[in-house]
């Protein structure tokens, strides 16, 4: 067996942490293995002055890395699962989903106040339509302003711009040792997480047995079942970053049931379709598709189609 592996990753501090973690886990399990990182700049990394919803398209943070994987320049890719579109290029697959980190969003404020106690008309920074719509549904008085950049950049903007708070993913804050900056972990009753949030995605070529065998050792079945259920929900809805879509699945303590909550909303939070479905542990994909159809029947499809058309016209 060849003892060299090249991992493709984005160049942000968080992306590099994630790739280094995968590298360390592979080396720990295979001491003779040599693992190198190749940093690849994606479309999403290059466009920092435009909200993602206006950039359009799918796979903004993965496309160039997937191209390198298909061309054989790298052996495996490490992504944040929430960046993965529902559809994947032919020949590639998700070969491993490691144990998921905290999937929730967190509030970071200057005042130390939780989201319920922020002042009337508080200005909150986020470029996520999913976060913005749910915040506005919870508190219509909030004022949402765009916030792009890596974690350090976003945290600096809280201090340098006229913001009362910003919303970020808990997983990134914890992985980079910034948990002490968190004011509040926001529950799923206020902001339902993004599909796959908190989970890593190890993507490989389907026919590469050597790399697939290596990646399999990092797989965590409970995390994978939950995430794949969420992804089935997203895939059937055919939504991208132009639409506020969220989903979060949990496995029961006994390990025999899976519960999935999904959401589709208007960008201003005025309409929010949300429902929960529960079934057997092994039925995650079926549950995701069933829940998506439920929301479609209630009117979610109209929101998705209109928002995608609006984005394409801009």
N, C-alpha and C positions, 0 to 999 in steps of 0.2 A: 504494500500500500504506500502511495506517495505520501510523504510526511509534510507537505506544504499546503497551506490553505490561504487564500486571499479573500478578505471580507470587504465588501463595498459598503460605504456609509456616507451620509452627509457630513459636513464639516463643523456643525454647531457643537458647542460644548456638551449639550445633552446627547446629541447623536453619537459623538465620540465616546461618551461615557457608556452608552448602550453597547456600542461595538466592542469596546474594551472589556466590558463585562462578559460578552459572548466569547471573546478571545480567551479570557482567563478561565472560563468554564471548560472550553474545549481543551486547553493546555492541561488543566487540572486532571481531566479524565484521560488524556493521552499525552503523557510527559514528553514523548519524542516529537511531538507535532510542532511545526514552525508556522506561526500565524502572522500574517501581515495585514495592515489596513490600507485600503485605497480610498481616499476622499474624493467624492464626486459631487460637483455642484449641480443642483437641480433647478428647474424653472422657478419653483417656489422660493429658492434661495436668492435668485437673481432679481426678482421683482419684489422690492420691499416698500415701495411707496404707493401701492395700490391694494385695496382690500381684496382678499382671496376670492370673495364672491364675485368681484368684477373681473378678475383675471379669467375665470371660467375654466372649463375643461376638467378632466379627472386625472388623478395621479400627479399633481403638481410637484410633490416631494419625492416621487419614486420613479418616474418615467426614465430618466437618464441612468439611474442605477440598474433598472431592469434591462435596459439596452446593453449595458456592460456585462450583465449576467448572461444574456442570450448570446453575446459575442464571445463569451468565454474569457473575458478580461478579468473577471472575478469569479470566485467559486460559490459564494453565498452572499446574500444581502441582509443587513439588519435594518429594519424600519420600525418606526412607531406604528402600531397596528391601526391607530385612528387615521393615519395618512393613506391607508390602503383603499383604493376604490373597490367596488363590489366585483367588477370583472377583472380578470388577470390575463396577461398575454399567454398565448398558446405555448406550451412547453415549460412554463414556470408554475410553481405551486408553493403553498405555505407548508413547509415540511416540518416546522416546529413552532410551538407557542409556549414559551417558558411561563413559569408561575407569574401571575398578574400582580402588579403593584396596586396600591390604592387607586380606584378608578374615578374618584370624585374630583370636582373642581374645588378650588380654594379661593377665598377672598383675602386680599392683602390691602390694608387700609393705613392711612396716616394716623387716624384717630384711635385705632384699636377697637372700633365698634363693629359688631356683627352686621350682616346684611339687613336684618330686621330693624336695626337702630340707626341706620345711616340717615342723614338729614334729608328733608324734603328737597327734591330736585338734585340729589347727589349725582356727580359726574363719574361714571364708571368706564374704565378703558377695557375694551375687548374688540377684536375684529371677527369674532365667531358669531355668526348669525344664530347658531344654536343657543349660545349663552345669552346673547342680547335679547332674543325673543322670550326666553323663559324669565329673565330678569324683569322685563317689561310686563309680562303677564303677572308676575308676583307683585311688582311695584311700578305701576304705570307712570309714576312721577319721576322715575330715574331718567337721567340723560346719558345716552350711550355714545361713546366716541371711539373711533378706530385706534387700534393698538397693534402694530406689527413689530417684528424683530425677535431676537433671541431672549432668553430669560433675563440676562443682565440688562439688556436694553430696555425691556419692559419695566423692570424694577426701577431703573433710573428715571424713566418717564413719570413714574408715580411721584417722584420727588421734584422733578423739574417742570412738569406741566400741571395745568390746573385740574388735577384729578383728585377725587375723594377716595377712589379705590380702583383696583384692577382685579381681574379674575384670571386665574391660571390653572393648569392641571396640577393636582397634588403630586402625581407621580414624578414629574420633572423636578419639582421643588425638593422632594425627598431624595431623589437620586443624586442631586447635585449638592446635598448637604445644606439646604436652605430652609429646612422645616421650621426653624426658629423665626422666620419672617412671616409665617402664616398667621393670619388673624383668626380665620374660621374655615373649617372644612364644611362646604355647603352640601347638605343632604340632597338625595335624589328627588325628594318631594319639592324642592325649589328649582334645582337645575339637574335634569337627567343627563348623565354623561354621554359623550360621543361614543359611537360604535367602536368597540375595541380599546377605549381609552385605558391607559395604565398597563396595557399589554405590549409586548414586543412581538414582532413578526420576523421569523427567519425564513427567507424566500430562497429557493434553490431551483435548479433545473430538475425536472421530473425524472429524467433518465440518468442522473448522476448518482449512482448507488453509493459510491464512496462518501460523498458529502452528505447525502441523505442519512446514511448510517451514523455519521458523526453528529449531525443535527438532532437526530432522534433522541439522544441522551438528555437533551435539554427540555424535552417536551413535558408539559404538565397537563394532564387530561382534563381535570375540572376546569381549569382556565380555558382550555381549548374548546370544550363543549359550550361554555358560556359565550365566548367570543364568536364562535362559528354560528351560533344561534342569532346573535346580534347582526352578523354580516349577512345572513340569509334574509333578515328583515330589510336591511339596506339594499341588497341586490334586487329584490323584487320591486322595491319602490323606485329604483333607478334615480336616486337623488344624489346630487353632488354638493359642493360647498356653497352653492347658490341657494340651498334650501335648509331651513332649520329642521334637522332630523336628529333624533337621539334614540338610543336603545341601551338597556342594561339588563343583563341576565345574571342570576345567582343560582348556585347549586345548593340544595337543601343539606342540612347537617348530616343527614343519613346517607347522602350521596345518591339518592334514588329519584329525586325530582329536580326539575329545572323550571325556574320562574323568569319570565321575560316581560319587561315593560318597554313599550315603544311610544314614540311621540313624533308628530309632524305639526308645525306651527306656522302661522303668519309671522313675517319678520318683525312686526310691531307688537307681537304677543296678543293681539286682539282675539285671535282664534287659535285654539290649541286642541288638537286631537290626541288623546292619550289613553292607553288601555294596557291591561296586563293579562298574560296567559300563562298557565302552568300545566306541565305535563311530565312525562317520563324523562329520565336523564338522557336516554339515547335518542330522543325525538327533537333535539334542539333546532335542526334545520327546518323540520316540519312546523314547529312552533313559530319560528321566525317568519316563515312564509304565510302562515295562517293569520298571525297578528297583523302583518302588512296588509293583507286582503281586508281585514276588519276595518282598518283605518281608511283604506281606499273607499270602501263602501260608505263610510261616514262623511267623505268629502276631501280626504287628504290628496287624492290625485289631482283635483282642481288646483290646489295650492302649488303642488310640485310643477305641474305643467305651466302655470302662469309665471312662476318665479324663474323657471329655466328660460322661457321665452323672453322675459324681460331682460335677463342677463345677456342673452344672445343678441338683443337689439341695441345694447349699450356699447 
